[in-house]
Amino acid sequence: MSSLKMYNFSPKTRNIPLPEGFTVTRFTSENDIKDWVDVCSQGLIDPKTAYERFQCELIDIDGPDPYRDTYFIEKNGEKIATYTVVPDMWSTGMGYIHMVAVKPEYRGLGLGSFIADDSLSKLIALGKSRIFLLTGDARLPALATYIKAGFLPVNYIDENGLDMIERWQNVVNSLGIDSLMLLDNDGNEMYEIKKQ
């Protein structure tokens, strides 16, 4: 199934602090690949293909450089979350938030809100005013976090010729959001999706 797309064309940070006891570090060596795989294999990607996905998601595509763009959140020396902040994805000129994952036992502590805010802050500092991300329908807590961070849903036609309207309607209903503006692929307002 194709990914859901979200845009934030008026990015603002909320100065969300990192919870006490956690620190942010950078991807610095090939040894960090194992940590990235460990974090992402706990709900974001298939553990069986995790090393191939690292290569595919952070090396082989136009945009990310893990040494420049990938961060970890650590607690007591253990890498427990990762996120990648790409200044120009697929030569679009747009900033991109990529491969966000938090180990299950650390979810619900506000790390996702910090990651969204920190990613926006980093991209704004690089002069980016047009930022996007891709995610999945089942990642409802992440979708709620992105909406709170100012991201809006995007309608586009996927490789099967299907649009995203019904999928976004299901997200709005599942999250219990009263309404949410749906954008077209160019970032223009299409219409308001209302909870049913």
ABEGO torsion letter per residue (X at the ends): XBBBBBBBABBBBAGBBBBBGBBBBBBABAAAAAAAAAAAABGABBAAAAAAAAAAAAAABBGBBAAAABBBBBBGGBBABBBBBBABBGGAGBBBBBGBBBBAAABGAGAAAAAAAAAAAAAAAAGBABBBBBBBAABAAAAAAAAAAGBBBBBBBBAAGBBAAAAAAAAAAAAGBABBBBBBAAGBBABBBBBX
